[in-house]
């Protein structure tokens, strides 16, 4: 039986995977990922988030679904468009763990971070 290679993550994919893992089991929507990344040095951009999420979904790293109910701040009767919510898949978790393991093998790489 042939073993399937774990997909490699780009920097943006790694940031998204990390943020989705932190929020698990709760899914996140794209602009929330941008907001959560804005506190760090590596920030996601509004213009690339959905392109990256779509690519990750095609690779099987994330799953998406439309919200089934409005967020709490939306009042009954207000206009509401369901957001697409994203979760990390087991393959996405495996890819992130593989990247973390590879980086940990570089002597001194994360020292002083």
C-alpha positions in Angstrom: 0.0 0.0 0.0 1.4 3.4 -1.0 1.7 6.0 1.7 0.3 9.4 0.8 2.8 12.2 1.3 1.7 14.9 3.8 1.2 18.2 1.9 3.7 21.0 2.5 2.3 24.3 4.0 3.1 27.8 2.7 3.6 30.4 5.3 0.0 31.7 5.0 -1.3 28.1 5.2 0.8 27.5 8.3 -0.6 30.6 10.0 -4.2 29.6 9.1 -3.6 26.0 10.3 -2.2 27.2 13.6 -5.0 29.6 14.2 -7.6 27.0 13.4 -5.9 24.5 15.7 -6.0 27.1 18.5 -9.7 27.7 18.0 -10.6 24.0 17.8 -13.3 22.7 18.2 -14.8 26.0 17.1 -14.6 26.9 13.4 -13.5 30.4 12.3 -14.5 32.5 9.3 -12.0 34.2 7.0 -12.0 37.8 8.5 -11.8 36.4 12.0 -8.6 34.6 10.9 -7.3 38.0 9.6 -8.2 39.7 12.9 -6.5 37.0 15.0 -3.4 37.1 13.0 -3.1 40.9 13.3 -1.6 40.7 16.8 1.5 38.9 15.6 4.4 39.7 13.3 3.0 37.4 10.5 -0.3 38.9 9.5 -2.8 37.5 7.1 -4.1 40.0 4.4 -7.8 40.4 3.6 -6.9 40.1 -0.1 -5.3 36.6 0.2 -7.2 34.9 3.0 -10.0 33.4 0.9 -7.7 32.3 -2.0 -5.5 30.6 0.5 -8.5 28.9 2.3 -9.8 27.7 -1.0 -6.4 26.2 -1.9 -6.2 24.6 1.5 -9.7 23.1 1.1 -8.7 21.6 -2.3 -5.7 20.0 -0.7 -7.9 18.6 2.1 -6.3 20.7 4.9 -9.5 22.4 5.9 -13.2 21.8 5.6 -15.7 24.6 5.3 -19.5 24.9 5.8 -21.9 27.8 5.9 -23.0 29.0 9.4 -26.3 27.4 10.5 -27.4 30.2 12.7 -26.6 33.9 13.0 -23.9 35.1 15.4 -25.2 36.4 18.8 -24.7 40.1 17.8 -27.3 39.8 15.0 -30.8 40.6 16.2 -33.8 38.7 14.9 -35.1 40.3 11.7 -31.8 42.0 10.9 -30.3 41.3 7.4 -27.9 38.4 7.7 -25.7 36.5 5.2 -24.3 33.2 6.6 -20.5 33.1 6.8 -18.3 30.3 5.6 -16.7 28.7 8.6 -13.4 26.7 8.4 -12.0 23.8 10.5 -8.7 22.1 10.3 -8.9 18.5 9.0 -6.8 15.6 10.4 -4.6 16.0 7.3 -4.2 19.7 8.0 -3.2 18.9 11.6 -0.7 16.3 10.3 0.8 18.9 7.9 1.1 21.5 10.6 2.7 19.0 13.0 5.1 17.9 10.3 6.2 21.5 9.7 6.6 22.1 13.5 8.7 18.9 13.7 10.9 20.0 10.8 11.5 23.5 12.2 12.3 22.0 15.6 15.2 20.1 14.0 16.9 23.3 12.9 19.4 24.1 15.7 18.7 27.5 17.3 16.0 28.4 14.9 13.3 29.2 17.5 15.7 30.5 20.2 14.8 34.0 21.3 11.4 33.9 19.6 
